[in-house]
Amino acid sequence: MSVETRNITKLFGKQKAVNNVSFRINNGELVGLLGPNGAGKSTLMKIITGFLPFDTGEVFIDNKKMEPTDTIDIRKKIGYLPEQNPLYTDLYIKESLEITAGFYGLKNKKQRISEMIELTGLGDEQHKKIGALSKGYRQRVGLAQALIHNPSILIFDEPTTGLDPNQLEEIRELIREVGREKTVILSSHIMQEVEAVCTRAIIIKKGEIVADGGIETLKSRTINRRQTVVAGFDKPVTRDRMLTIYGVENATFENGIWKIDSAVEDDIRPAIFNFAVENNLTLLTLREKQQNLENVFQDLTQ
C-alpha cells in the first residue's frame, strides 16, 4: 500500500513545521525519515496517520486522497508507534492488547493476541503488568498494539530510543520481519539503525526535504558532492603545501596520515598523485574514505 504527500505544509502559529513536502513511498518499501530535533519528522508522521490536520497540500493512502471526514478509515490501514509509547502501566499485557483489539473491532481477538505475543517475543512476560516491564519489553507491547489489526502501513517514531544493544538488534530484526510485506516509515536519530534496516532515506531540515534516495545513493558523491581522501607519504609535508593541491579544501594530519577533504566534485586523487611525483614523494597510501549515512546527514543538516 502506497503513501504519498503532495506539497504538504503545516503551520504552528507563524512557524512552518512542515513546508511544501512531497514524496511517494511504494508498497513494500522500508524508508527511514531522518532529521535533527525539531525538523518536522513527528509532525509529518502524525499528518500521514490522520491524527493531525495540515494547512495546505494533499495526502494519498493507497492512491486515495485523505479527506478530513474519512481519517478513521485511513487509521484502520495504519499501525502507528509514537515516540512516547502510550501504555496503561497498571494493565497486564493481555488486557492491554485485548483493549486495543476491541478498538479495531477484531472478531478473532484471542487468536490475534496470541499471534502478537509470539511475534513480538512477549511470551515469557505475558503474565506481567506493563508497569513491571523493562523499556525493551514495553516497546514490544507498543509494537504489538501497532500490529494487532494487521495494517498495511507501519509508522514507527523513534522505536528504539533508550534500548540497550541487545534490545536494539531484537527490535530491528522484528521491524525487518514485519516490514517484508508492508510499507514502513521509520524515524530514528541512529544513522546505523537506518543503514541496517532501511533501503531508502528521506532527510528533512527545518520542515523541508533536503535529500531523498536509496541508502547507497545518498552515501555516494553524486548526492553529497564531497570526497574525503586518506593519503600517506614517506616524508613530512606541511599543511600549507597540501592546500596548494587543486581541489583540496581542507587537510588534517593525524597518526601519520592525511585526511583530505575536496572542494570540487571531481576525484582529487589524481591531483594528489601528481603532487607526490612533482615533490619526489612516495605514496604509502591513497584511498577514498567511504562515506556513511551519518556524514551525509551532517553535511545536509548542519
Backbone as CSV, one residue per row, in Angstrom:
resi,resn,N_x,N_y,N_z,CA_x,CA_y,CA_z,C_x,C_y,C_z
1,MET,0.850,-1.191,0.000,0.000,0.000,0.000,0.888,1.245,0.000
2,SER,0.627,2.160,-0.886,1.485,3.333,-1.050,1.076,4.483,-0.133
3,VAL,2.058,5.361,0.145,1.839,6.599,0.893,2.412,7.735,0.060
4,GLU,1.627,8.786,-0.139,2.102,9.910,-0.942,1.659,11.225,-0.315
5,THR,2.582,12.181,-0.253,2.243,13.544,0.151,2.549,14.482,-1.002
6,ARG,1.700,15.465,-1.174,1.908,16.452,-2.233,1.824,17.857,-1.645
7,ASN,2.974,18.514,-1.597,3.050,19.920,-1.166,2.405,20.156,0.197
8,ILE,2.707,19.276,1.144,2.131,19.396,2.486,2.823,20.513,3.268
9,THR,2.007,21.399,3.837,2.507,22.464,4.706,1.685,22.479,5.982
10,LYS,2.373,22.593,7.112,1.717,22.668,8.407,2.304,23.814,9.206
11,LEU,1.439,24.707,9.658,1.861,25.866,10.439,1.464,25.716,11.900
12,PHE,2.362,26.125,12.797,2.041,26.306,14.204,2.267,27.789,14.483
13,GLY,1.190,28.546,14.455,1.340,29.996,14.518,1.952,30.477,13.216
14,LYS,3.090,31.170,13.325,3.791,31.642,12.132,4.906,30.692,11.700
15,GLN,5.178,29.679,12.516,6.272,28.760,12.221,5.800,27.622,11.318
16,LYS,6.559,27.368,10.256,6.259,26.263,9.355,6.959,25.003,9.860
17,ALA,6.189,24.119,10.468,6.758,22.863,10.949,7.056,21.929,9.788
18,VAL,6.197,21.958,8.771,6.392,21.200,7.532,6.146,22.157,6.384
19,ASN,7.059,22.213,5.421,6.989,23.228,4.376,7.052,22.603,2.986
20,ASN,5.888,22.466,2.353,5.820,22.060,0.943,6.503,20.709,0.699
21,VAL,6.169,19.728,1.513,6.816,18.412,1.452,6.061,17.477,0.514
22,SER,6.795,16.890,-0.426,6.213,15.941,-1.377,7.116,14.712,-1.488
23,PHE,6.519,13.535,-1.394,7.239,12.278,-1.647,6.216,11.170,-1.854
24,ARG,6.688,10.062,-2.405,5.853,8.870,-2.561,6.633,7.656,-2.090
25,ILE,5.985,6.844,-1.261,6.565,5.596,-0.770,5.686,4.467,-1.278
26,ASN,6.277,3.566,-2.033,5.518,2.493,-2.656,5.372,1.291,-1.747
27,ASN,4.460,0.419,-2.121,4.185,-0.782,-1.346,5.461,-1.601,-1.145
28,GLY,5.709,-1.990,0.096,6.851,-2.832,0.401,8.146,-2.097,0.683
29,GLU,8.171,-0.778,0.568,9.391,-0.023,0.864,9.551,0.161,2.374
30,LEU,10.797,0.139,2.825,11.121,0.418,4.216,11.995,1.669,4.224
31,VAL,11.396,2.791,4.606,12.005,4.108,4.427,12.325,4.741,5.780
32,GLY,13.548,5.255,5.905,13.948,5.985,7.095,13.676,7.469,6.922
33,LEU,13.049,8.072,7.918,12.783,9.512,7.925,13.740,10.146,8.925
34,LEU,14.689,10.947,8.411,15.761,11.488,9.229,15.700,13.003,9.285
35,GLY,16.183,13.545,10.393,16.260,14.986,10.538,16.635,15.353,11.956
36,PRO,17.207,16.543,12.172,17.543,16.989,13.534,16.280,17.155,14.370
37,ASN,16.457,17.334,15.674,15.320,17.639,16.531,14.622,18.897,16.041
38,GLY,13.309,18.838,15.948,12.548,19.990,15.505,12.458,20.139,14.004
39,ALA,12.920,19.129,13.253,12.905,19.222,11.790,11.509,19.030,11.205
40,GLY,10.599,18.414,11.973,9.239,18.196,11.490,8.892,16.739,11.257
41,LYS,9.748,15.811,11.693,9.516,14.385,11.452,8.223,13.892,12.107
42,SER,8.099,14.139,13.406,6.931,13.651,14.130,5.652,14.307,13.616
43,THR,5.745,15.599,13.295,4.579,16.300,12.741,4.138,15.655,11.435
44,LEU,5.093,15.345,10.581,4.784,14.723,9.295,4.153,13.350,9.484
45,MET,4.670,12.583,10.445,4.110,11.262,10.706,2.670,11.355,11.210
46,LYS,2.406,12.315,12.077,1.050,12.487,12.598,0.087,12.917,11.498
47,ILE,0.582,13.701,10.542,-0.253,14.106,9.406,-0.623,12.895,8.557
48,ILE,0.355,12.034,8.288,0.115,10.858,7.451,-0.877,9.909,8.121
49,THR,-0.802,9.791,9.440,-1.713,8.889,10.143,-3.118,9.457,10.279
50,GLY,-3.299,10.747,9.988,-4.615,11.354,10.113,-4.891,11.941,11.479
51,PHE,-3.911,11.891,12.385,-4.108,12.444,13.728,-4.009,13.965,13.749
52,LEU,-3.259,14.523,12.810,-3.006,15.960,12.818,-3.417,16.574,11.483
53,PRO,-4.303,17.575,11.483,-4.687,18.221,10.219,-3.535,19.076,9.686
54,PHE,-3.530,19.295,8.374,-2.494,20.129,7.756,-3.164,21.335,7.097
55,ASP,-2.354,22.337,6.764,-2.903,23.586,6.247,-3.110,23.554,4.740
56,THR,-2.115,23.102,4.006,-2.246,23.006,2.552,-1.595,21.722,2.072
57,GLY,-2.011,21.271,0.881,-1.448,20.075,0.291,-2.422,18.915,0.288
58,GLU,-1.905,17.738,-0.075,-2.744,16.549,-0.172,-1.968,15.331,0.316
59,VAL,-2.695,14.390,0.930,-2.129,13.107,1.340,-2.938,12.002,0.675
60,PHE,-2.229,11.027,0.101,-2.884,9.898,-0.549,-2.411,8.603,0.112
61,ILE,-3.356,7.785,0.542,-3.075,6.466,1.084,-3.648,5.443,0.114
62,ASP,-2.780,4.613,-0.439,-3.186,3.638,-1.456,-3.882,4.339,-2.620
63,ASN,-3.309,5.471,-3.025,-3.785,6.287,-4.156,-5.150,6.922,-3.918
64,LYS,-5.629,6.867,-2.690,-6.896,7.514,-2.348,-6.612,8.747,-1.508
65,LYS,-7.160,9.886,-1.918,-6.930,11.141,-1.218,-7.557,11.105,0.172
66,MET,-6.761,11.508,1.162,-7.261,11.576,2.529,-8.134,12.815,2.703
67,GLU,-9.352,12.600,3.123,-10.278,13.692,3.395,-10.499,13.799,4.899
68,PRO,-10.784,15.007,5.404,-10.994,15.159,6.854,-12.085,14.262,7.414
69,THR,-13.025,13.855,6.561,-14.158,13.056,7.029,-13.867,11.556,7.071
70,ASP,-12.748,11.120,6.498,-12.502,9.677,6.433,-11.196,9.263,7.112
71,THR,-10.727,10.040,8.073,-9.467,9.684,8.726,-9.587,8.399,9.542
72,ILE,-10.798,8.085,10.012,-10.986,6.842,10.764,-10.706,5.647,9.866
73,ASP,-11.216,5.685,8.648,-10.964,4.586,7.711,-9.479,4.480,7.380
74,ILE,-8.812,5.636,7.270,-7.373,5.633,6.983,-6.603,4.997,8.132
75,ARG,-6.968,5.329,9.355,-6.241,4.829,10.517,-6.330,3.311,10.631
76,LYS,-7.402,2.727,10.132,-7.557,1.278,10.185,-6.490,0.575,9.351
77,LYS,-5.910,1.290,8.380,-4.900,0.702,7.493,-3.482,0.945,7.982
78,ILE,-3.359,1.711,9.093,-2.042,2.143,9.565,-1.783,1.645,10.981
79,GLY,-0.580,1.149,11.211,-0.117,0.846,12.554,0.888,1.899,12.965
80,TYR,0.662,2.549,14.097,1.474,3.710,14.481,2.034,3.529,15.883
81,LEU,3.343,3.645,16.006,4.008,3.633,17.298,4.658,4.986,17.500
82,PRO,4.071,5.872,18.318,4.652,7.203,18.528,5.902,7.140,19.385
83,GLU,6.648,8.241,19.399,7.897,8.289,20.153,7.649,8.049,21.637
84,GLN,6.635,8.692,22.188,6.252,8.463,23.580,5.199,7.359,23.591
85,ASN,5.642,6.144,23.815,4.781,4.970,23.719,3.682,5.027,24.780
86,PRO,2.427,5.254,24.394,1.349,5.396,25.383,0.843,4.035,25.855
87,LEU,1.111,3.703,27.092,0.706,2.415,27.650,0.029,2.608,29.003
88,TYR,-0.938,1.742,29.295,-1.576,1.727,30.609,-0.759,0.785,31.497
89,THR,0.071,1.364,32.340,1.048,0.572,33.087,0.420,-0.311,34.159
90,ASP,-0.848,-0.052,34.536,-1.479,-0.875,35.561,-2.230,-2.063,34.961
91,LEU,-2.151,-2.231,33.643,-2.797,-3.362,32.988,-1.786,-4.470,32.710
92,TYR,-2.291,-5.694,32.663,-1.475,-6.801,32.191,-1.361,-6.721,30.665
93,ILE,-0.337,-7.363,30.119,-0.090,-7.291,28.671,-1.307,-7.738,27.884
94,LYS,-1.864,-8.873,28.243,-3.014,-9.400,27.512,-4.216,-8.467,27.615
95,GLU,-4.403,-7.862,28.785,-5.510,-6.914,28.960,-5.349,-5.730,28.017
96,SER,-4.132,-5.205,27.949,-3.866,-4.050,27.088,-4.123,-4.390,25.627
97,LEU,-3.635,-5.561,25.189,-3.826,-5.959,23.795,-5.296,-6.250,23.494
98,GLU,-6.023,-6.757,24.493,-7.447,-7.022,24.287,-8.217,-5.722,24.077
99,ILE,-7.855,-4.675,24.818,-8.497,-3.368,24.645,-8.193,-2.816,23.258
100,THR,-6.926,-2.919,22.832,-6.541,-2.428,21.513,-7.287,-3.193,20.420
101,ALA,-7.370,-4.511,20.565,-8.107,-5.317,19.590,-9.576,-4.895,19.532
102,GLY,-10.130,-4.523,20.682,-11.519,-4.063,20.721,-11.722,-2.760,19.979
103,PHE,-10.706,-1.873,20.045,-10.800,-0.610,19.312,-11.015,-0.863,17.822
104,TYR,-10.341,-1.896,17.296,-10.419,-2.193,15.870,-11.544,-3.159,15.528
105,GLY,-12.302,-3.574,16.531,-13.431,-4.459,16.281,-13.034,-5.829,15.766
106,LEU,-11.899,-6.332,16.210,-11.441,-7.640,15.749,-12.334,-8.747,16.307
107,LYS,-12.694,-9.683,15.460,-13.556,-10.788,15.881,-12.756,-11.947,16.474
108,ASN,-11.546,-12.112,16.015,-10.695,-13.210,16.498,-9.661,-12.688,17.485
109,LYS,-10.129,-11.990,18.512,-9.227,-11.289,19.427,-8.223,-12.222,20.108
110,LYS,-8.700,-13.326,20.677,-7.798,-14.209,21.416,-6.699,-14.760,20.514
111,GLN,-7.080,-15.179,19.308,-6.091,-15.719,18.372,-5.077,-14.662,17.979
112,ARG,-5.576,-13.459,17.701,-4.683,-12.387,17.268,-3.751,-11.956,18.396
113,ILE,-4.239,-11.908,19.621,-3.398,-11.551,20.757,-2.282,-12.580,20.930
114,SER,-2.609,-13.849,20.801,-1.601,-14.908,20.908,-0.550,-14.778,19.815
115,GLU,-0.986,-14.454,18.606,-0.055,-14.284,17.489,0.894,-13.119,17.739
116,MET,0.365,-12.023,18.273,1.201,-10.849,18.532,2.195,-11.103,19.667
117,ILE,1.763,-11.826,20.690,2.666,-12.147,21.797,3.825,-12.993,21.290
118,GLU,3.533,-13.933,20.398,4.593,-14.772,19.837,5.495,-13.968,18.907
119,LEU,4.907,-13.154,18.040,5.679,-12.384,17.061,6.631,-11.409,17.728
120,THR,6.173,-10.756,18.772,6.983,-9.719,19.423,7.819,-10.242,20.588
121,GLY,7.801,-11.545,20.819,8.650,-12.125,21.849,8.232,-11.791,23.265
122,LEU,6.926,-11.670,23.496,6.425,-11.318,24.823,6.003,-12.534,25.642
123,GLY,6.242,-13.724,25.103,5.733,-14.932,25.752,6.133,-15.083,27.201
124,ASP,7.409,-14.871,27.518,7.883,-15.059,28.892,7.366,-13.983,29.853
125,GLU,6.916,-12.860,29.309,6.485,-11.733,30.149,4.972,-11.515,30.125
126,GLN,4.233,-12.341,29.421,2.822,-12.045,29.135,1.934,-12.001,30.376
127,HIS,2.370,-12.574,31.471,1.546,-12.567,32.680,1.905,-11.419,33.625
128,LYS,2.774,-10.522,33.166,3.174,-9.373,33.994,2.349,-8.139,33.665
129,LYS,2.301,-7.235,34.619,1.736,-5.918,34.347,2.751,-5.100,33.555
130,ILE,2.268,-4.201,32.714,3.155,-3.398,31.867,4.111,-2.560,32.709
131,GLY,3.649,-2.096,33.861,4.490,-1.290,34.733,5.704,-2.034,35.259
132,ALA,5.665,-3.369,35.226,6.789,-4.174,35.714,7.765,-4.544,34.614
133,LEU,7.504,-4.108,33.390,8.332,-4.481,32.255,9.506,-3.524,32.071
134,SER,10.567,-4.033,31.460,11.698,-3.182,31.095,11.308,-2.314,29.900
135,LYS,12.188,-1.337,29.598,11.944,-0.443,28.464,11.799,-1.241,27.160
136,GLY,12.652,-2.237,26.977,12.608,-3.025,25.755,11.294,-3.770,25.597
137,TYR,10.810,-4.357,26.679,9.556,-5.103,26.593,8.355,-4.173,26.455
138,ARG,8.458,-2.973,27.008,7.370,-2.013,26.793,7.279,-1.627,25.316
139,GLN,8.458,-1.488,24.685,8.453,-1.201,23.251,7.824,-2.348,22.467
140,ARG,8.052,-3.568,22.925,7.440,-4.722,22.269,5.916,-4.675,22.386
141,VAL,5.439,-4.248,23.548,3.989,-4.123,23.716,3.443,-3.065,22.750
142,GLY,4.166,-1.935,22.637,3.749,-0.900,21.697,3.716,-1.405,20.268
143,LEU,4.717,-2.203,19.895,4.749,-2.784,18.552,3.592,-3.754,18.357
144,ALA,3.297,-4.549,19.384,2.170,-5.481,19.292,0.862,-4.731,19.085
145,GLN,0.690,-3.615,19.787,-0.510,-2.806,19.607,-0.598,-2.233,18.195
146,ALA,0.554,-1.813,17.658,0.565,-1.236,16.311,0.290,-2.276,15.236
147,LEU,0.591,-3.534,15.533,0.487,-4.600,14.526,-0.774,-5.433,14.640
148,ILE,-1.493,-5.318,15.739,-2.541,-6.291,16.055,-3.653,-6.342,15.008
149,HIS,-3.950,-5.232,14.339,-5.037,-5.213,13.345,-4.532,-5.497,11.936
150,ASN,-3.269,-5.976,11.844,-2.655,-6.351,10.569,-2.715,-5.218,9.548
151,PRO,-2.140,-4.050,9.896,-2.191,-2.898,8.975,-1.266,-3.095,7.784
152,SER,-1.562,-2.386,6.706,-0.712,-2.450,5.515,0.427,-1.451,5.575
153,ILE,0.281,-0.420,6.430,1.293,0.626,6.575,1.707,0.711,8.039
154,LEU,3.014,0.740,8.279,3.534,0.859,9.634,4.362,2.125,9.752
155,ILE,4.098,2.896,10.799,4.825,4.140,11.044,5.381,4.094,12.459
156,PHE,6.712,4.082,12.545,7.394,3.971,13.831,8.214,5.236,14.072
157,ASP,7.926,5.933,15.167,8.635,7.163,15.509,9.619,6.869,16.641
158,GLU,10.901,6.824,16.310,11.966,6.531,17.280,11.659,5.250,18.080
159,PRO,11.498,4.113,17.420,11.067,2.896,18.124,12.120,2.282,19.037
160,THR,13.386,2.671,18.897,14.433,2.030,19.703,15.073,2.972,20.712
161,THR,14.452,4.110,20.980,15.005,5.065,21.933,15.141,4.433,23.318
162,GLY,16.330,4.534,23.895,16.544,4.065,25.257,16.793,2.581,25.407
163,LEU,16.944,1.856,24.302,17.159,0.408,24.394,18.648,0.087,24.470
164,ASP,18.977,-1.033,25.126,20.369,-1.465,25.169,20.715,-2.166,23.852
165,PRO,22.007,-2.439,23.591,22.399,-3.011,22.294,21.678,-4.295,21.927
166,ASN,21.453,-5.178,22.893,20.748,-6.421,22.599,19.296,-6.156,22.224
167,GLN,18.645,-5.270,22.970,17.259,-4.926,22.667,17.162,-4.235,21.314
168,LEU,18.163,-3.391,21.008,18.193,-2.701,19.716,18.131,-3.692,18.564
169,GLU,18.995,-4.682,18.593,19.058,-5.642,17.499,17.774,-6.471,17.415
170,GLU,17.197,-6.801,18.564,15.961,-7.581,18.568,14.810,-6.805,17.932
171,ILE,14.699,-5.508,18.277,13.628,-4.691,17.711,13.872,-4.447,16.224
172,ARG,15.138,-4.234,15.834,15.456,-4.048,14.417,15.066,-5.278,13.611
173,GLU,15.388,-6.450,14.136,15.054,-7.691,13.424,13.543,-7.853,13.313
174,LEU,12.822,-7.458,14.358,11.364,-7.530,14.318,10.808,-6.600,13.247
175,ILE,11.368,-5.392,13.150,10.908,-4.436,12.134,11.210,-4.973,10.735
176,ARG,12.397,-5.562,10.549,12.718,-6.163,9.252,11.721,-7.263,8.908
177,GLU,11.390,-8.077,9.894,10.499,-9.210,9.670,9.107,-8.744,9.254
178,VAL,8.530,-7.817,10.015,7.163,-7.375,9.713,7.127,-6.472,8.485
179,GLY,8.302,-5.886,8.135,8.343,-4.969,7.005,8.467,-5.640,5.653
180,ARG,8.587,-6.962,5.629,8.773,-7.657,4.353,7.551,-7.562,3.450
181,GLU,6.381,-7.454,4.046,5.157,-7.424,3.244,4.353,-6.153,3.469
182,LYS,4.952,-5.168,4.140,4.227,-3.939,4.447,5.052,-2.715,4.057
183,THR,4.401,-1.580,4.012,5.078,-0.316,3.785,5.454,0.262,5.150
184,VAL,6.724,0.583,5.344,7.204,1.005,6.661,7.897,2.361,6.565
185,ILE,7.523,3.281,7.460,8.221,4.555,7.634,8.800,4.555,9.039
186,LEU,10.109,4.724,9.127,10.817,4.626,10.407,11.588,5.909,10.672
187,SER,11.276,6.570,11.769,12.029,7.754,12.173,13.053,7.351,13.224
188,SER,14.293,7.836,13.068,15.333,7.488,14.028,16.444,8.525,14.001
189,HIS,17.102,8.695,15.163,18.299,9.524,15.237,19.556,8.676,15.079
190,ILE,19.399,7.366,15.022,20.544,6.468,14.947,20.788,6.117,13.488
191,MET,21.845,6.704,12.902,22.114,6.506,11.486,22.406,5.039,11.161
192,GLN,23.136,4.353,12.060,23.456,2.949,11.820,22.192,2.110,11.750
193,GLU,21.200,2.504,12.514,19.933,1.775,12.510,19.246,1.886,11.156
194,VAL,19.208,3.092,10.601,18.581,3.300,9.303,19.356,2.560,8.217
195,GLU,20.692,2.621,8.290,21.510,1.890,7.317,21.257,0.390,7.396
196,ALA,21.054,-0.116,8.620,20.887,-1.552,8.810,19.505,-2.040,8.414
197,VAL,18.494,-1.193,8.567,17.112,-1.638,8.394,16.483,-1.157,7.091
198,CYS,16.770,0.082,6.706,16.041,0.710,5.603,16.768,0.575,4.264
199,THR,16.011,0.669,3.193,16.582,0.671,1.845,16.598,2.075,1.244
200,ARG,15.904,2.996,1.878,15.786,4.368,1.374,15.683,5.321,2.551
201,ALA,16.145,6.542,2.372,16.048,7.540,3.431,15.569,8.862,2.869
202,ILE,14.735,9.535,3.652,14.297,10.898,3.357,14.830,11.776,4.490
203,ILE,15.641,12.772,4.136,16.239,13.657,5.139,15.550,15.016,5.075
204,ILE,15.070,15.489,6.223,14.403,16.789,6.252,15.115,17.719,7.219
205,LYS,15.084,18.994,6.891,15.698,20.037,7.705,14.766,21.238,7.715
206,LYS,14.404,21.688,8.902,13.504,22.829,9.063,12.236,22.669,8.237
207,GLY,11.695,21.463,8.264,10.420,21.204,7.611,10.474,20.962,6.128
208,GLU,11.684,20.937,5.531,11.806,20.744,4.085,12.683,19.538,3.782
209,ILE,12.388,18.841,2.688,13.208,17.714,2.262,14.498,18.228,1.630
210,VAL,15.630,17.736,2.142,16.923,18.129,1.571,17.585,16.978,0.822
211,ALA,17.084,15.752,1.000,17.602,14.599,0.255,16.590,13.473,0.324
212,ASP,16.506,12.710,-0.748,15.601,11.563,-0.809,16.184,10.565,-1.799
213,GLY,16.514,9.364,-1.324,17.067,8.368,-2.234,17.461,7.098,-1.520
214,GLY,17.936,6.126,-2.286,18.431,4.887,-1.718,19.615,5.141,-0.816
215,ILE,19.809,4.279,0.177,20.882,4.470,1.151,22.236,4.579,0.460
216,GLU,22.527,3.666,-0.453,23.814,3.689,-1.130,23.963,4.921,-2.019
217,THR,22.868,5.340,-2.637,22.912,6.544,-3.476,23.198,7.780,-2.638
218,LEU,22.562,7.859,-1.479,22.786,9.003,-0.597,24.231,9.058,-0.105
219,LYS,24.833,7.908,0.061,26.214,7.856,0.540,27.221,8.161,-0.568
220,SER,26.763,8.163,-1.804,27.679,8.395,-2.919,27.947,9.879,-3.112
221,ARG,28.980,10.202,-3.856,29.353,11.598,-4.104,28.344,12.327,-4.969
222,THR,27.518,11.582,-5.703,26.540,12.249,-6.557,25.531,13.022,-5.737
223,ILE,25.394,12.648,-4.460,24.457,13.360,-3.602,25.172,14.382,-2.736
224,ASN,26.195,13.925,-1.967,26.770,14.882,-1.035,27.913,15.712,-1.640
225,ARG,28.323,15.355,-2.869,29.199,16.194,-3.681,30.568,16.456,-3.051
226,ARG,30.915,15.746,-1.990,32.215,15.956,-1.375,32.929,14.624,-1.244
227,GLN,34.221,14.683,-1.361,35.037,13.487,-1.291,36.072,13.662,-0.188
228,THR,36.303,12.613,0.554,37.362,12.612,1.561,38.364,11.529,1.185
229,VAL,39.635,11.920,1.110,40.696,11.010,0.700,41.697,10.863,1.841
230,VAL,42.165,9.649,2.040,43.203,9.369,3.034,44.516,9.140,2.282
231,ALA,45.557,9.871,2.676,46.845,9.758,1.976,47.999,9.736,2.978
232,GLY,49.026,8.984,2.618,50.231,8.933,3.449,51.481,9.012,2.573
233,PHE,52.490,9.773,3.016,53.741,9.951,2.258,54.928,9.450,3.069
234,ASP,56.021,9.213,2.360,57.223,8.722,3.039,58.016,9.831,3.707
235,LYS,57.669,11.107,3.422,58.369,12.247,4.003,57.353,13.232,4.563
236,PRO,57.760,14.070,5.524,56.844,15.056,6.075,56.410,16.083,5.024
237,VAL,55.167,16.492,5.110,54.600,17.506,4.222,53.819,18.483,5.096
238,THR,53.976,19.778,4.844,53.256,20.768,5.634,51.814,20.903,5.131
239,ARG,50.985,21.402,6.021,49.581,21.602,5.650,49.452,22.651,4.555
240,ASP,50.253,23.697,4.611,50.197,24.735,3.588,50.462,24.157,2.202
241,ARG,51.407,23.232,2.114,51.694,22.609,0.815,50.527,21.725,0.366
242,MET,49.911,21.038,1.312,48.764,20.182,0.966,47.618,21.008,0.393
243,LEU,47.460,22.211,0.941,46.352,23.064,0.493,46.599,23.674,-0.884
244,THR,47.826,23.520,-1.416,48.084,24.020,-2.775,47.632,23.040,-3.846
245,ILE,47.270,21.819,-3.443,46.815,20.812,-4.416,45.441,21.208,-4.940
246,TYR,45.271,21.134,-6.247,43.995,21.522,-6.864,42.843,20.679,-6.303
247,GLY,41.793,21.353,-5.890,40.590,20.676,-5.418,40.561,20.385,-3.943
248,VAL,41.659,20.664,-3.233,41.701,20.373,-1.802,41.141,21.560,-1.017
249,GLU,40.159,21.285,-0.189,39.551,22.322,0.638,40.153,22.353,2.037
250,ASN,40.424,21.155,2.576,40.968,21.095,3.929,41.827,19.840,4.062
251,ALA,42.826,19.900,4.953,43.692,18.750,5.183,44.089,18.715,6.648
252,THR,43.925,17.571,7.280,44.311,17.402,8.678,45.226,16.188,8.801
253,PHE,46.230,16.307,9.654,47.247,15.258,9.807,47.100,14.611,11.176
254,GLU,46.969,13.288,11.194,46.810,12.570,12.457,47.371,11.166,12.323
255,ASN,48.202,10.781,13.274,48.791,9.432,13.309,49.488,9.065,12.000
256,GLY,50.186,10.043,11.423,50.970,9.777,10.226,50.178,9.742,8.932
257,ILE,48.902,10.084,8.976,48.027,10.008,7.807,47.332,11.349,7.591
258,TRP,47.235,11.763,6.310,46.495,12.969,5.960,45.038,12.608,5.620
259,LYS,44.126,13.353,6.202,42.714,13.272,5.830,42.408,14.527,5.018
260,ILE,42.037,14.341,3.753,41.934,15.451,2.815,40.505,15.563,2.300
261,ASP,39.902,16.741,2.480,38.536,16.999,2.012,38.581,17.784,0.710
262,SER,37.723,17.390,-0.233,37.711,18.057,-1.530,36.766,19.248,-1.527
263,ALA,37.046,20.183,-2.416,36.182,21.350,-2.603,35.465,21.280,-3.947
264,VAL,35.738,20.242,-4.718,35.153,20.104,-6.057,34.512,18.725,-6.181
265,GLU,33.707,18.544,-7.241,33.043,17.268,-7.459,33.981,16.239,-8.084
266,ASP,35.051,16.695,-8.731,35.969,15.771,-9.394,36.756,14.953,-8.367
267,ASP,37.191,13.785,-8.787,38.054,12.946,-7.961,39.406,13.650,-7.801
268,ILE,39.839,13.895,-6.548,41.084,14.635,-6.311,42.296,13.716,-6.173
269,ARG,42.106,12.406,-6.253,43.247,11.501,-6.094,44.309,11.671,-7.187
270,PRO,43.943,11.884,-8.465,44.993,12.127,-9.466,45.850,13.353,-9.144
271,ALA,45.204,14.411,-8.615,45.964,15.616,-8.269,46.924,15.344,-7.116
272,ILE,46.503,14.522,-6.156,47.382,14.176,-5.040,48.543,13.324,-5.534
273,PHE,48.268,12.410,-6.458,49.325,11.573,-7.035,50.355,12.439,-7.759
274,ASN,49.864,13.386,-8.578,50.774,14.278,-9.307,51.595,15.126,-8.347
275,PHE,50.975,15.569,-7.260,51.679,16.340,-6.241,52.848,15.522,-5.670
276,ALA,52.604,14.240,-5.407,53.658,13.378,-4.862,54.799,13.215,-5.861
277,VAL,54.483,13.015,-7.130,55.511,12.840,-8.160,56.358,14.095,-8.298
278,GLU,55.682,15.253,-8.346,56.375,16.526,-8.541,57.284,16.875,-7.372
279,ASN,56.974,16.357,-6.190,57.748,16.693,-4.998,58.603,15.526,-4.500
280,ASN,58.816,14.544,-5.396,59.668,13.397,-5.071,59.228,12.687,-3.788
281,LEU,57.916,12.522,-3.656,57.345,11.828,-2.511,56.850,10.449,-2.940
282,THR,56.983,9.505,-2.052,56.428,8.169,-2.303,55.105,8.041,-1.571
283,LEU,54.053,7.677,-2.305,52.748,7.483,-1.691,52.706,6.133,-0.984
284,LEU,52.473,6.166,0.309,52.346,4.929,1.073,50.904,4.436,1.089
285,THR,49.983,5.371,0.990,48.568,5.014,0.883,47.825,6.142,0.191
286,LEU,46.817,5.789,-0.580,45.965,6.774,-1.244,44.635,6.090,-1.544
287,ARG,43.637,6.460,-0.773,42.329,5.836,-0.966,41.213,6.803,-0.577
288,GLU,40.073,6.557,-1.154,38.901,7.371,-0.820,38.269,6.828,0.446
289,LYS,37.993,7.710,1.378,37.333,7.296,2.609,35.858,7.086,2.336
290,GLN,35.369,5.907,2.695,33.976,5.587,2.425,33.048,6.457,3.265
291,GLN,32.066,7.034,2.575,31.084,7.852,3.268,30.071,6.961,3.960
292,ASN,29.545,7.409,5.077,28.418,6.720,5.685,27.251,7.689,5.801
293,LEU,26.119,7.175,6.190,24.911,7.994,6.225,25.034,9.136,7.229
294,GLU,25.797,8.913,8.288,25.976,9.970,9.292,26.714,11.170,8.697
295,ASN,27.759,10.912,7.881,28.470,12.005,7.216,27.540,12.810,6.334
296,VAL,26.727,12.104,5.547,25.802,12.766,4.638,24.782,13.583,5.423
297,PHE,24.257,12.991,6.505,23.278,13.680,7.340,23.862,14.982,7.877
298,GLN,25.100,14.930,8.367,25.726,16.135,8.916,25.941,17.177,7.848
299,ASP,26.379,16.765,6.648,26.602,17.709,5.570,25.319,18.438,5.182
300,LEU,24.207,17.706,5.201,22.947,18.258,4.708,22.158,19.037,5.762
301,THR,22.415,18.773,7.037,21.566,19.379,8.064,22.267,20.368,8.980
302,GLN,23.622,20.404,8.968,24.320,21.367,9.820,24.273,22.767,9.232
